[in-house]
Amino acid sequence: MRKALSLLALLAAGPGFASGLQITVEGEANGTITVDLFEDVAPKHVEQITALAAEGQYDGVVFHRVIDGFMAQTGDVQYGKIGENLSYAGRGGSDRADLPAEFSDLAFDRGVVGMARSQNPNSANSQFFIMFAPGHFLNGQYTVVGQVTEGMDVVDAIKRGTGGNGAVVGQPDLMKSVTVID
Protein backbone atom coordinates (compact mmCIF):
# COMPACT_ATOMS: atom_id res chain seq x y z
CA MET A 1 0.00 0.00 0.00
CA ARG A 2 1.31 3.44 -0.85
CA LYS A 3 2.08 5.74 2.01
CA ALA A 4 0.56 9.19 1.57
CA LEU A 5 2.97 12.08 1.92
CA SER A 6 1.86 14.81 4.27
CA LEU A 7 1.33 18.14 2.58
CA LEU A 8 3.32 19.81 5.35
CA ALA A 9 6.32 17.62 4.53
CA LEU A 10 5.91 18.36 0.83
CA LEU A 11 5.74 22.10 1.45
CA ALA A 12 8.88 21.91 3.60
CA ALA A 13 10.69 20.04 0.83
CA GLY A 14 11.78 23.23 -0.88
CA PRO A 15 11.19 25.20 -4.07
CA GLY A 16 8.90 24.22 -6.88
CA PHE A 17 5.86 25.96 -5.47
CA ALA A 18 6.43 29.24 -7.21
CA SER A 19 2.97 29.72 -8.62
CA GLY A 20 -0.51 29.74 -7.30
CA LEU A 21 -4.00 31.00 -7.93
CA GLN A 22 -6.01 33.72 -6.29
CA ILE A 23 -9.71 32.99 -6.78
CA THR A 24 -12.28 35.69 -6.01
CA VAL A 25 -15.63 34.04 -5.23
CA GLU A 26 -19.08 35.67 -5.35
CA GLY A 27 -22.49 34.37 -4.35
CA GLU A 28 -23.41 32.83 -1.00
CA ALA A 29 -19.65 32.68 -0.48
CA ASN A 30 -17.79 35.96 -0.90
CA GLY A 31 -14.07 36.35 -0.58
CA THR A 32 -10.73 35.14 -1.83
CA ILE A 33 -9.24 31.67 -1.95
CA THR A 34 -5.48 31.32 -2.36
CA VAL A 35 -4.15 28.07 -3.80
CA ASP A 36 -0.52 26.96 -3.92
CA LEU A 37 0.02 24.91 -7.07
CA PHE A 38 2.33 21.87 -7.06
CA GLU A 39 4.39 22.19 -10.25
CA ASP A 40 6.73 19.41 -9.11
CA VAL A 41 3.85 16.98 -8.58
CA ALA A 42 1.64 17.70 -11.61
CA PRO A 43 3.52 19.96 -14.04
CA LYS A 44 1.26 19.43 -17.07
CA HIS A 45 -1.92 20.05 -15.06
CA VAL A 46 -0.50 23.14 -13.36
CA GLU A 47 0.66 24.49 -16.73
CA GLN A 48 -2.85 24.03 -18.17
CA ILE A 49 -4.64 25.59 -15.18
CA THR A 50 -2.34 28.61 -15.06
CA ALA A 51 -2.61 29.15 -18.84
CA LEU A 52 -6.42 29.07 -18.65
CA ALA A 53 -6.39 31.44 -15.67
CA ALA A 54 -3.96 33.85 -17.37
CA GLU A 55 -6.25 33.93 -20.43
CA GLY A 56 -9.23 34.83 -18.19
CA GLN A 57 -11.08 31.66 -19.13
CA TYR A 58 -11.99 30.83 -15.51
CA ASP A 59 -13.49 34.27 -14.86
CA GLY A 60 -17.25 33.97 -14.38
CA VAL A 61 -17.26 30.15 -14.16
CA VAL A 62 -19.67 28.64 -11.61
CA PHE A 63 -19.27 25.99 -8.95
CA HIS A 64 -21.62 23.53 -10.65
CA ARG A 65 -21.20 20.45 -8.43
CA VAL A 66 -20.96 20.94 -4.68
CA ILE A 67 -21.40 18.01 -2.31
CA ASP A 68 -21.59 18.82 1.40
CA GLY A 69 -18.86 17.04 3.35
CA PHE A 70 -16.99 16.17 0.17
CA MET A 71 -15.97 18.81 -2.41
CA ALA A 72 -16.82 21.84 -4.58
CA GLN A 73 -16.21 21.45 -8.33
CA THR A 74 -15.74 24.22 -10.90
CA GLY A 75 -13.70 25.05 -13.98
CA ASP A 76 -15.98 24.12 -16.89
CA VAL A 77 -14.88 26.95 -19.19
CA GLN A 78 -17.02 25.58 -22.05
CA TYR A 79 -20.46 25.29 -20.40
CA GLY A 80 -20.03 26.78 -16.94
CA LYS A 81 -19.95 30.54 -17.50
CA ILE A 82 -22.46 32.69 -15.65
CA GLY A 83 -25.02 34.26 -17.96
CA GLU A 84 -25.15 31.19 -20.19
CA ASN A 85 -27.42 28.15 -20.13
CA LEU A 86 -25.88 26.19 -17.26
CA SER A 87 -27.78 22.96 -17.93
CA TYR A 88 -24.60 21.45 -19.45
CA ALA A 89 -22.23 22.77 -16.77
CA GLY A 90 -19.83 20.03 -15.80
CA ARG A 91 -19.83 18.32 -19.19
CA GLY A 92 -17.28 20.53 -20.90
CA GLY A 93 -13.66 21.50 -20.82
CA SER A 94 -11.47 23.88 -22.77
CA ASP A 95 -10.19 23.94 -26.33
CA ARG A 96 -6.92 22.47 -25.04
CA ALA A 97 -6.09 18.76 -25.17
CA ASP A 98 -6.99 16.47 -22.28
CA LEU A 99 -4.11 15.64 -19.97
CA PRO A 100 -2.41 12.36 -19.09
CA ALA A 101 -2.84 11.48 -15.42
CA GLU A 102 -0.15 12.69 -13.02
CA PHE A 103 -1.08 10.62 -9.98
CA SER A 104 0.99 11.01 -6.82
CA ASP A 105 1.18 9.79 -3.24
CA LEU A 106 -0.38 13.00 -1.94
CA ALA A 107 -3.54 12.42 0.07
CA PHE A 108 -6.87 14.08 -0.69
CA ASP A 109 -7.19 15.94 2.61
CA ARG A 110 -9.22 19.02 3.47
CA GLY A 111 -8.25 21.93 1.21
CA VAL A 112 -6.54 19.80 -1.44
CA VAL A 113 -7.26 20.80 -5.04
CA GLY A 114 -7.64 17.96 -7.54
CA MET A 115 -8.42 17.69 -11.23
CA ALA A 116 -11.85 16.44 -12.24
CA ARG A 117 -12.06 13.87 -15.01
CA SER A 118 -14.39 11.33 -16.62
CA GLN A 119 -14.00 7.56 -16.17
CA ASN A 120 -10.89 7.79 -18.35
CA PRO A 121 -7.92 8.61 -16.07
CA ASN A 122 -6.35 10.64 -18.90
CA SER A 123 -9.32 12.96 -19.45
CA ALA A 124 -8.66 15.88 -17.08
CA ASN A 125 -8.88 19.19 -18.91
CA SER A 126 -10.01 22.38 -17.14
CA GLN A 127 -12.29 21.33 -14.27
CA PHE A 128 -11.00 21.04 -10.72
CA PHE A 129 -12.38 20.53 -7.24
CA ILE A 130 -11.55 21.62 -3.69
CA MET A 131 -12.00 19.16 -0.83
CA PHE A 132 -14.22 20.14 2.14
CA ALA A 133 -13.03 17.07 4.06
CA PRO A 134 -10.64 14.16 3.55
CA GLY A 135 -11.56 11.85 0.67
CA HIS A 136 -8.80 9.27 0.75
CA PHE A 137 -10.74 6.96 -1.58
CA LEU A 138 -9.58 9.38 -4.32
CA ASN A 139 -5.88 8.85 -3.49
CA GLY A 140 -3.92 7.61 -6.49
CA GLN A 141 -7.03 7.88 -8.69
CA TYR A 142 -7.11 11.64 -9.37
CA THR A 143 -4.36 14.20 -9.92
CA VAL A 144 -3.54 16.49 -6.99
CA VAL A 145 -2.61 19.96 -8.28
CA GLY A 146 -2.51 22.13 -5.17
CA GLN A 147 -3.60 23.11 -1.69
CA VAL A 148 -5.70 25.98 -0.36
CA THR A 149 -3.46 28.10 1.87
CA GLU A 150 -5.92 30.91 2.63
CA GLY A 151 -9.67 31.23 2.36
CA MET A 152 -10.98 27.84 3.52
CA ASP A 153 -13.76 29.83 5.22
CA VAL A 154 -14.76 30.99 1.72
CA VAL A 155 -14.61 27.41 0.41
CA ASP A 156 -16.77 26.25 3.34
CA ALA A 157 -19.41 28.89 2.47
CA ILE A 158 -19.84 27.86 -1.20
CA LYS A 159 -23.50 27.13 -2.00
CA ARG A 160 -24.21 23.42 -1.72
CA GLY A 161 -25.86 21.34 -4.38
CA THR A 162 -28.59 18.77 -3.94
CA GLY A 163 -28.94 15.06 -4.60
CA GLY A 164 -26.23 12.48 -5.03
CA ASN A 165 -24.41 14.36 -7.78
CA GLY A 166 -24.43 17.71 -5.93
CA ALA A 167 -25.95 19.71 -8.78
CA VAL A 168 -26.45 23.31 -7.68
CA VAL A 169 -30.03 24.50 -8.08
CA GLY A 170 -30.80 28.16 -8.75
CA GLN A 171 -27.99 30.70 -8.78
CA PRO A 172 -24.63 28.96 -8.16
CA ASP A 173 -21.62 30.68 -6.62
CA LEU A 174 -18.95 31.62 -9.14
CA MET A 175 -15.30 32.42 -9.61
CA LYS A 176 -15.55 36.14 -10.37
CA SER A 177 -11.86 36.21 -11.24
CA VAL A 178 -8.92 33.80 -11.16
CA THR A 179 -5.43 35.30 -11.14
CA VAL A 180 -2.06 33.57 -11.37
CA ILE A 181 0.24 34.65 -8.53
CA ASP A 182 3.92 34.04 -7.79
Biotite code that builds the C-alpha atoms (Angstrom):
import biotite.structure as struc

atoms = struc.array([
    struc.Atom([0.000, 0.000, 0.000], chain_id="A", res_id=1, res_name="MET", atom_name="CA", element="C"),
    struc.Atom([1.305, 3.439, -0.852], chain_id="A", res_id=2, res_name="ARG", atom_name="CA", element="C"),
    struc.Atom([2.076, 5.736, 2.008], chain_id="A", res_id=3, res_name="LYS", atom_name="CA", element="C"),
    struc.Atom([0.560, 9.186, 1.567], chain_id="A", res_id=4, res_name="ALA", atom_name="CA", element="C"),
    struc.Atom([2.969, 12.079, 1.923], chain_id="A", res_id=5, res_name="LEU", atom_name="CA", element="C"),
    struc.Atom([1.859, 14.809, 4.266], chain_id="A", res_id=6, res_name="SER", atom_name="CA", element="C"),
    struc.Atom([1.328, 18.140, 2.585], chain_id="A", res_id=7, res_name="LEU", atom_name="CA", element="C"),
    struc.Atom([3.321, 19.813, 5.348], chain_id="A", res_id=8, res_name="LEU", atom_name="CA", element="C"),
    struc.Atom([6.321, 17.624, 4.529], chain_id="A", res_id=9, res_name="ALA", atom_name="CA", element="C"),
    struc.Atom([5.908, 18.360, 0.830], chain_id="A", res_id=10, res_name="LEU", atom_name="CA", element="C"),
    struc.Atom([5.741, 22.104, 1.445], chain_id="A", res_id=11, res_name="LEU", atom_name="CA", element="C"),
    struc.Atom([8.878, 21.908, 3.595], chain_id="A", res_id=12, res_name="ALA", atom_name="CA", element="C"),
    struc.Atom([10.695, 20.039, 0.826], chain_id="A", res_id=13, res_name="ALA", atom_name="CA", element="C"),
    struc.Atom([11.779, 23.225, -0.883], chain_id="A", res_id=14, res_name="GLY", atom_name="CA", element="C"),
    struc.Atom([11.195, 25.200, -4.073], chain_id="A", res_id=15, res_name="PRO", atom_name="CA", element="C"),
    struc.Atom([8.896, 24.222, -6.879], chain_id="A", res_id=16, res_name="GLY", atom_name="CA", element="C"),
    struc.Atom([5.856, 25.956, -5.471], chain_id="A", res_id=17, res_name="PHE", atom_name="CA", element="C"),
    struc.Atom([6.432, 29.244, -7.207], chain_id="A", res_id=18, res_name="ALA", atom_name="CA", element="C"),
    struc.Atom([2.966, 29.721, -8.623], chain_id="A", res_id=19, res_name="SER", atom_name="CA", element="C"),
    struc.Atom([-0.513, 29.736, -7.304], chain_id="A", res_id=20, res_name="GLY", atom_name="CA", element="C"),
    struc.Atom([-3.998, 31.002, -7.929], chain_id="A", res_id=21, res_name="LEU", atom_name="CA", element="C"),
    struc.Atom([-6.014, 33.724, -6.287], chain_id="A", res_id=22, res_name="GLN", atom_name="CA", element="C"),
    struc.Atom([-9.713, 32.995, -6.780], chain_id="A", res_id=23, res_name="ILE", atom_name="CA", element="C"),
    struc.Atom([-12.282, 35.693, -6.007], chain_id="A", res_id=24, res_name="THR", atom_name="CA", element="C"),
    struc.Atom([-15.630, 34.036, -5.229], chain_id="A", res_id=25, res_name="VAL", atom_name="CA", element="C"),
    struc.Atom([-19.079, 35.667, -5.349], chain_id="A", res_id=26, res_name="GLU", atom_name="CA", element="C"),
    struc.Atom([-22.492, 34.372, -4.349], chain_id="A", res_id=27, res_name="GLY", atom_name="CA", element="C"),
    struc.Atom([-23.409, 32.833, -1.001], chain_id="A", res_id=28, res_name="GLU", atom_name="CA", element="C"),
    struc.Atom([-19.649, 32.683, -0.483], chain_id="A", res_id=29, res_name="ALA", atom_name="CA", element="C"),
    struc.Atom([-17.791, 35.955, -0.897], chain_id="A", res_id=30, res_name="ASN", atom_name="CA", element="C"),
    struc.Atom([-14.068, 36.349, -0.578], chain_id="A", res_id=31, res_name="GLY", atom_name="CA", element="C"),
    struc.Atom([-10.730, 35.139, -1.831], chain_id="A", res_id=32, res_name="THR", atom_name="CA", element="C"),
    struc.Atom([-9.236, 31.670, -1.954], chain_id="A", res_id=33, res_name="ILE", atom_name="CA", element="C"),
    struc.Atom([-5.477, 31.322, -2.356], chain_id="A", res_id=34, res_name="THR", atom_name="CA", element="C"),
    struc.Atom([-4.148, 28.071, -3.797], chain_id="A", res_id=35, res_name="VAL", atom_name="CA", element="C"),
    struc.Atom([-0.519, 26.964, -3.922], chain_id="A", res_id=36, res_name="ASP", atom_name="CA", element="C"),
    struc.Atom([0.024, 24.905, -7.066], chain_id="A", res_id=37, res_name="LEU", atom_name="CA", element="C"),
    struc.Atom([2.335, 21.865, -7.062], chain_id="A", res_id=38, res_name="PHE", atom_name="CA", element="C"),
    struc.Atom([4.391, 22.188, -10.250], chain_id="A", res_id=39, res_name="GLU", atom_name="CA", element="C"),
    struc.Atom([6.730, 19.411, -9.108], chain_id="A", res_id=40, res_name="ASP", atom_name="CA", element="C"),
    struc.Atom([3.846, 16.976, -8.580], chain_id="A", res_id=41, res_name="VAL", atom_name="CA", element="C"),
    struc.Atom([1.637, 17.698, -11.610], chain_id="A", res_id=42, res_name="ALA", atom_name="CA", element="C"),
    struc.Atom([3.523, 19.959, -14.037], chain_id="A", res_id=43, res_name="PRO", atom_name="CA", element="C"),
    struc.Atom([1.256, 19.433, -17.066], chain_id="A", res_id=44, res_name="LYS", atom_name="CA", element="C"),
    struc.Atom([-1.918, 20.045, -15.061], chain_id="A", res_id=45, res_name="HIS", atom_name="CA", element="C"),
    struc.Atom([-0.496, 23.136, -13.364], chain_id="A", res_id=46, res_name="VAL", atom_name="CA", element="C"),
    struc.Atom([0.656, 24.491, -16.726], chain_id="A", res_id=47, res_name="GLU", atom_name="CA", element="C"),
    struc.Atom([-2.849, 24.026, -18.173], chain_id="A", res_id=48, res_name="GLN", atom_name="CA", element="C"),
    struc.Atom([-4.637, 25.588, -15.182], chain_id="A", res_id=49, res_name="ILE", atom_name="CA", element="C"),
    struc.Atom([-2.340, 28.610, -15.063], chain_id="A", res_id=50, res_name="THR", atom_name="CA", element="C"),
    struc.Atom([-2.610, 29.153, -18.837], chain_id="A", res_id=51, res_name="ALA", atom_name="CA", element="C"),
    struc.Atom([-6.424, 29.072, -18.647], chain_id="A", res_id=52, res_name="LEU", atom_name="CA", element="C"),
    struc.Atom([-6.386, 31.442, -15.670], chain_id="A", res_id=53, res_name="ALA", atom_name="CA", element="C"),
    struc.Atom([-3.955, 33.854, -17.369], chain_id="A", res_id=54, res_name="ALA", atom_name="CA", element="C"),
    struc.Atom([-6.252, 33.930, -20.426], chain_id="A", res_id=55, res_name="GLU", atom_name="CA", element="C"),
    struc.Atom([-9.225, 34.827, -18.194], chain_id="A", res_id=56, res_name="GLY", atom_name="CA", element="C"),
    struc.Atom([-11.080, 31.659, -19.130], chain_id="A", res_id=57, res_name="GLN", atom_name="CA", element="C"),
    struc.Atom([-11.985, 30.828, -15.511], chain_id="A", res_id=58, res_name="TYR", atom_name="CA", element="C"),
    struc.Atom([-13.489, 34.266, -14.861], chain_id="A", res_id=59, res_name="ASP", atom_name="CA", element="C"),
    struc.Atom([-17.253, 33.972, -14.378], chain_id="A", res_id=60, res_name="GLY", atom_name="CA", element="C"),
    struc.Atom([-17.255, 30.155, -14.158], chain_id="A", res_id=61, res_name="VAL", atom_name="CA", element="C"),
    struc.Atom([-19.670, 28.641, -11.613], chain_id="A", res_id=62, res_name="VAL", atom_name="CA", element="C"),
    struc.Atom([-19.269, 25.993, -8.948], chain_id="A", res_id=63, res_name="PHE", atom_name="CA", element="C"),
    struc.Atom([-21.623, 23.531, -10.655], chain_id="A", res_id=64, res_name="HIS", atom_name="CA", element="C"),
    struc.Atom([-21.199, 20.450, -8.435], chain_id="A", res_id=65, res_name="ARG", atom_name="CA", element="C"),
    struc.Atom([-20.962, 20.942, -4.678], chain_id="A", res_id=66, res_name="VAL", atom_name="CA", element="C"),
    struc.Atom([-21.400, 18.014, -2.310], chain_id="A", res_id=67, res_name="ILE", atom_name="CA", element="C"),
    struc.Atom([-21.591, 18.816, 1.402], chain_id="A", res_id=68, res_name="ASP", atom_name="CA", element="C"),
    struc.Atom([-18.856, 17.044, 3.353], chain_id="A", res_id=69, res_name="GLY", atom_name="CA", element="C"),
    struc.Atom([-16.988, 16.172, 0.165], chain_id="A", res_id=70, res_name="PHE", atom_name="CA", element="C"),
    struc.Atom([-15.971, 18.811, -2.411], chain_id="A", res_id=71, res_name="MET", atom_name="CA", element="C"),
    struc.Atom([-16.823, 21.845, -4.579], chain_id="A", res_id=72, res_name="ALA", atom_name="CA", element="C"),
    struc.Atom([-16.212, 21.450, -8.331], chain_id="A", res_id=73, res_name="GLN", atom_name="CA", element="C"),
    struc.Atom([-15.742, 24.220, -10.899], chain_id="A", res_id=74, res_name="THR", atom_name="CA", element="C"),
    struc.Atom([-13.701, 25.048, -13.981], chain_id="A", res_id=75, res_name="GLY", atom_name="CA", element="C"),
    struc.Atom([-15.977, 24.120, -16.891], chain_id="A", res_id=76, res_name="ASP", atom_name="CA", element="C"),
    struc.Atom([-14.883, 26.947, -19.189], chain_id="A", res_id=77, res_name="VAL", atom_name="CA", element="C"),
    struc.Atom([-17.019, 25.581, -22.046], chain_id="A", res_id=78, res_name="GLN", atom_name="CA", element="C"),
    struc.Atom([-20.455, 25.290, -20.399], chain_id="A", res_id=79, res_name="TYR", atom_name="CA", element="C"),
    struc.Atom([-20.031, 26.784, -16.935], chain_id="A", res_id=80, res_name="GLY", atom_name="CA", element="C"),
    struc.Atom([-19.952, 30.543, -17.503], chain_id="A", res_id=81, res_name="LYS", atom_name="CA", element="C"),
    struc.Atom([-22.458, 32.685, -15.650], chain_id="A", res_id=82, res_name="ILE", atom_name="CA", element="C"),
    struc.Atom([-25.018, 34.260, -17.956], chain_id="A", res_id=83, res_name="GLY", atom_name="CA", element="C"),
    struc.Atom([-25.147, 31.190, -20.190], chain_id="A", res_id=84, res_name="GLU", atom_name="CA", element="C"),
    struc.Atom([-27.419, 28.152, -20.129], chain_id="A", res_id=85, res_name="ASN", atom_name="CA", element="C"),
    struc.Atom([-25.877, 26.187, -17.260], chain_id="A", res_id=86, res_name="LEU", atom_name="CA", element="C"),
    struc.Atom([-27.782, 22.960, -17.932], chain_id="A", res_id=87, res_name="SER", atom_name="CA", element="C"),
    struc.Atom([-24.604, 21.454, -19.453], chain_id="A", res_id=88, res_name="TYR", atom_name="CA", element="C"),
    struc.Atom([-22.233, 22.771, -16.771], chain_id="A", res_id=89, res_name="ALA", atom_name="CA", element="C"),
    struc.Atom([-19.830, 20.031, -15.797], chain_id="A", res_id=90, res_name="GLY", atom_name="CA", element="C"),
    struc.Atom([-19.825, 18.324, -19.192], chain_id="A", res_id=91, res_name="ARG", atom_name="CA", element="C"),
    struc.Atom([-17.280, 20.533, -20.897], chain_id="A", res_id=92, res_name="GLY", atom_name="CA", element="C"),
    struc.Atom([-13.657, 21.504, -20.819], chain_id="A", res_id=93, res_name="GLY", atom_name="CA", element="C"),
    struc.Atom([-11.469, 23.879, -22.770], chain_id="A", res_id=94, res_name="SER", atom_name="CA", element="C"),
    struc.Atom([-10.194, 23.939, -26.330], chain_id="A", res_id=95, res_name="ASP", atom_name="CA", element="C"),
    struc.Atom([-6.923, 22.468, -25.039], chain_id="A", res_id=96, res_name="ARG", atom_name="CA", element="C"),
    struc.Atom([-6.088, 18.761, -25.167], chain_id="A", res_id=97, res_name="ALA", atom_name="CA", element="C"),
    struc.Atom([-6.986, 16.468, -22.281], chain_id="A", res_id=98, res_name="ASP", atom_name="CA", element="C"),
    struc.Atom([-4.106, 15.645, -19.968], chain_id="A", res_id=99, res_name="LEU", atom_name="CA", element="C"),
    struc.Atom([-2.411, 12.360, -19.091], chain_id="A", res_id=100, res_name="PRO", atom_name="CA", element="C"),
    struc.Atom([-2.843, 11.477, -15.416], chain_id="A", res_id=101, res_name="ALA", atom_name="CA", element="C"),
    struc.Atom([-0.146, 12.688, -13.020], chain_id="A", res_id=102, res_name="GLU", atom_name="CA", element="C"),
    struc.Atom([-1.082, 10.617, -9.981], chain_id="A", res_id=103, res_name="PHE", atom_name="CA", element="C"),
    struc.Atom([0.993, 11.007, -6.823], chain_id="A", res_id=104, res_name="SER", atom_name="CA", element="C"),
    struc.Atom([1.182, 9.785, -3.244], chain_id="A", res_id=105, res_name="ASP", atom_name="CA", element="C"),
    struc.Atom([-0.381, 12.996, -1.936], chain_id="A", res_id=106, res_name="LEU", atom_name="CA", element="C"),
    struc.Atom([-3.542, 12.417, 0.066], chain_id="A", res_id=107, res_name="ALA", atom_name="CA", element="C"),
    struc.Atom([-6.865, 14.076, -0.691], chain_id="A", res_id=108, res_name="PHE", atom_name="CA", element="C"),
    struc.Atom([-7.191, 15.942, 2.610], chain_id="A", res_id=109, res_name="ASP", atom_name="CA", element="C"),
    struc.Atom([-9.222, 19.025, 3.469], chain_id="A", res_id=110, res_name="ARG", atom_name="CA", element="C"),
    struc.Atom([-8.250, 21.931, 1.211], chain_id="A", res_id=111, res_name="GLY", atom_name="CA", element="C"),
    struc.Atom([-6.544, 19.803, -1.438], chain_id="A", res_id=112, res_name="VAL", atom_name="CA", element="C"),
    struc.Atom([-7.257, 20.798, -5.041], chain_id="A", res_id=113, res_name="VAL", atom_name="CA", element="C"),
    struc.Atom([-7.643, 17.965, -7.542], chain_id="A", res_id=114, res_name="GLY", atom_name="CA", element="C"),
    struc.Atom([-8.418, 17.694, -11.231], chain_id="A", res_id=115, res_name="MET", atom_name="CA", element="C"),
    struc.Atom([-11.848, 16.441, -12.238], chain_id="A", res_id=116, res_name="ALA", atom_name="CA", element="C"),
    struc.Atom([-12.064, 13.870, -15.011], chain_id="A", res_id=117, res_name="ARG", atom_name="CA", element="C"),
    struc.Atom([-14.386, 11.331, -16.617], chain_id="A", res_id=118, res_name="SER", atom_name="CA", element="C"),
    struc.Atom([-13.996, 7.563, -16.171], chain_id="A", res_id=119, res_name="GLN", atom_name="CA", element="C"),
    struc.Atom([-10.886, 7.794, -18.351], chain_id="A", res_id=120, res_name="ASN", atom_name="CA", element="C"),
    struc.Atom([-7.920, 8.611, -16.068], chain_id="A", res_id=121, res_name="PRO", atom_name="CA", element="C"),
    struc.Atom([-6.354, 10.636, -18.896], chain_id="A", res_id=122, res_name="ASN", atom_name="CA", element="C"),
    struc.Atom([-9.316, 12.960, -19.451], chain_id="A", res_id=123, res_name="SER", atom_name="CA", element="C"),
    struc.Atom([-8.656, 15.879, -17.079], chain_id="A", res_id=124, res_name="ALA", atom_name="CA", element="C"),
    struc.Atom([-8.877, 19.191, -18.908], chain_id="A", res_id=125, res_name="ASN", atom_name="CA", element="C"),
    struc.Atom([-10.011, 22.376, -17.137], chain_id="A", res_id=126, res_name="SER", atom_name="CA", element="C"),
    struc.Atom([-12.292, 21.328, -14.270], chain_id="A", res_id=127, res_name="GLN", atom_name="CA", element="C"),
    struc.Atom([-11.003, 21.043, -10.720], chain_id="A", res_id=128, res_name="PHE", atom_name="CA", element="C"),
    struc.Atom([-12.377, 20.533, -7.237], chain_id="A", res_id=129, res_name="PHE", atom_name="CA", element="C"),
    struc.Atom([-11.552, 21.624, -3.694], chain_id="A", res_id=130, res_name="ILE", atom_name="CA", element="C"),
    struc.Atom([-11.998, 19.162, -0.829], chain_id="A", res_id=131, res_name="MET", atom_name="CA", element="C"),
    struc.Atom([-14.216, 20.138, 2.136], chain_id="A", res_id=132, res_name="PHE", atom_name="CA", element="C"),
    struc.Atom([-13.027, 17.067, 4.058], chain_id="A", res_id=133, res_name="ALA", atom_name="CA", element="C"),
    struc.Atom([-10.635, 14.159, 3.553], chain_id="A", res_id=134, res_name="PRO", atom_name="CA", element="C"),
    struc.Atom([-11.560, 11.853, 0.671], chain_id="A", res_id=135, res_name="GLY", atom_name="CA", element="C"),
    struc.Atom([-8.799, 9.270, 0.749], chain_id="A", res_id=136, res_name="HIS", atom_name="CA", element="C"),
    struc.Atom([-10.740, 6.956, -1.585], chain_id="A", res_id=137, res_name="PHE", atom_name="CA", element="C"),
    struc.Atom([-9.578, 9.382, -4.322], chain_id="A", res_id=138, res_name="LEU", atom_name="CA", element="C"),
    struc.Atom([-5.877, 8.847, -3.487], chain_id="A", res_id=139, res_name="ASN", atom_name="CA", element="C"),
    struc.Atom([-3.919, 7.608, -6.487], chain_id="A", res_id=140, res_name="GLY", atom_name="CA", element="C"),
    struc.Atom([-7.031, 7.882, -8.686], chain_id="A", res_id=141, res_name="GLN", atom_name="CA", element="C"),
    struc.Atom([-7.115, 11.643, -9.368], chain_id="A", res_id=142, res_name="TYR", atom_name="CA", element="C"),
    struc.Atom([-4.358, 14.199, -9.918], chain_id="A", res_id=143, res_name="THR", atom_name="CA", element="C"),
    struc.Atom([-3.545, 16.495, -6.990], chain_id="A", res_id=144, res_name="VAL", atom_name="CA", element="C"),
    struc.Atom([-2.611, 19.956, -8.277], chain_id="A", res_id=145, res_name="VAL", atom_name="CA", element="C"),
    struc.Atom([-2.509, 22.130, -5.170], chain_id="A", res_id=146, res_name="GLY", atom_name="CA", element="C"),
    struc.Atom([-3.599, 23.109, -1.691], chain_id="A", res_id=147, res_name="GLN", atom_name="CA", element="C"),
    struc.Atom([-5.697, 25.977, -0.356], chain_id="A", res_id=148, res_name="VAL", atom_name="CA", element="C"),
    struc.Atom([-3.456, 28.095, 1.872], chain_id="A", res_id=149, res_name="THR", atom_name="CA", element="C"),
    struc.Atom([-5.915, 30.908, 2.631], chain_id="A", res_id=150, res_name="GLU", atom_name="CA", element="C"),
    struc.Atom([-9.672, 31.227, 2.355], chain_id="A", res_id=151, res_name="GLY", atom_name="CA", element="C"),
    struc.Atom([-10.976, 27.843, 3.518], chain_id="A", res_id=152, res_name="MET", atom_name="CA", element="C"),
    struc.Atom([-13.756, 29.832, 5.219], chain_id="A", res_id=153, res_name="ASP", atom_name="CA", element="C"),
    struc.Atom([-14.762, 30.990, 1.718], chain_id="A", res_id=154, res_name="VAL", atom_name="CA", element="C"),
    struc.Atom([-14.615, 27.411, 0.408], chain_id="A", res_id=155, res_name="VAL", atom_name="CA", element="C"),
    struc.Atom([-16.767, 26.253, 3.344], chain_id="A", res_id=156, res_name="ASP", atom_name="CA", element="C"),
    struc.Atom([-19.406, 28.890, 2.472], chain_id="A", res_id=157, res_name="ALA", atom_name="CA", element="C"),
    struc.Atom([-19.845, 27.863, -1.199], chain_id="A", res_id=158, res_name="ILE", atom_name="CA", element="C"),
    struc.Atom([-23.498, 27.134, -1.998], chain_id="A", res_id=159, res_name="LYS", atom_name="CA", element="C"),
    struc.Atom([-24.212, 23.424, -1.717], chain_id="A", res_id=160, res_name="ARG", atom_name="CA", element="C"),
    struc.Atom([-25.863, 21.343, -4.381], chain_id="A", res_id=161, res_name="GLY", atom_name="CA", element="C"),
    struc.Atom([-28.592, 18.774, -3.942], chain_id="A", res_id=162, res_name="THR", atom_name="CA", element="C"),
    struc.Atom([-28.940, 15.063, -4.595], chain_id="A", res_id=163, res_name="GLY", atom_name="CA", element="C"),
    struc.Atom([-26.225, 12.480, -5.025], chain_id="A", res_id=164, res_name="GLY", atom_name="CA", element="C"),
    struc.Atom([-24.413, 14.363, -7.777], chain_id="A", res_id=165, res_name="ASN", atom_name="CA", element="C"),
    struc.Atom([-24.427, 17.705, -5.932], chain_id="A", res_id=166, res_name="GLY", atom_name="CA", element="C"),
    struc.Atom([-25.949, 19.714, -8.785], chain_id="A", res_id=167, res_name="ALA", atom_name="CA", element="C"),
    struc.Atom([-26.445, 23.310, -7.676], chain_id="A", res_id=168, res_name="VAL", atom_name="CA", element="C"),
    struc.Atom([-30.033, 24.500, -8.078], chain_id="A", res_id=169, res_name="VAL", atom_name="CA", element="C"),
    struc.Atom([-30.800, 28.157, -8.751], chain_id="A", res_id=170, res_name="GLY", atom_name="CA", element="C"),
    struc.Atom([-27.990, 30.697, -8.779], chain_id="A", res_id=171, res_name="GLN", atom_name="CA", element="C"),
    struc.Atom([-24.629, 28.965, -8.157], chain_id="A", res_id=172, res_name="PRO", atom_name="CA", element="C"),
    struc.Atom([-21.615, 30.676, -6.625], chain_id="A", res_id=173, res_name="ASP", atom_name="CA", element="C"),
    struc.Atom([-18.950, 31.619, -9.144], chain_id="A", res_id=174, res_name="LEU", atom_name="CA", element="C"),
    struc.Atom([-15.303, 32.421, -9.609], chain_id="A", res_id=175, res_name="MET", atom_name="CA", element="C"),
    struc.Atom([-15.551, 36.141, -10.370], chain_id="A", res_id=176, res_name="LYS", atom_name="CA", element="C"),
    struc.Atom([-11.855, 36.209, -11.242], chain_id="A", res_id=177, res_name="SER", atom_name="CA", element="C"),
    struc.Atom([-8.925, 33.803, -11.162], chain_id="A", res_id=178, res_name="VAL", atom_name="CA", element="C"),
    struc.Atom([-5.433, 35.304, -11.143], chain_id="A", res_id=179, res_name="THR", atom_name="CA", element="C"),
    struc.Atom([-2.060, 33.568, -11.366], chain_id="A", res_id=180, res_name="VAL", atom_name="CA", element="C"),
    struc.Atom([0.238, 34.650, -8.535], chain_id="A", res_id=181, res_name="ILE", atom_name="CA", element="C"),
    struc.Atom([3.922, 34.038, -7.790], chain_id="A", res_id=182, res_name="ASP", atom_name="CA", element="C"),
])
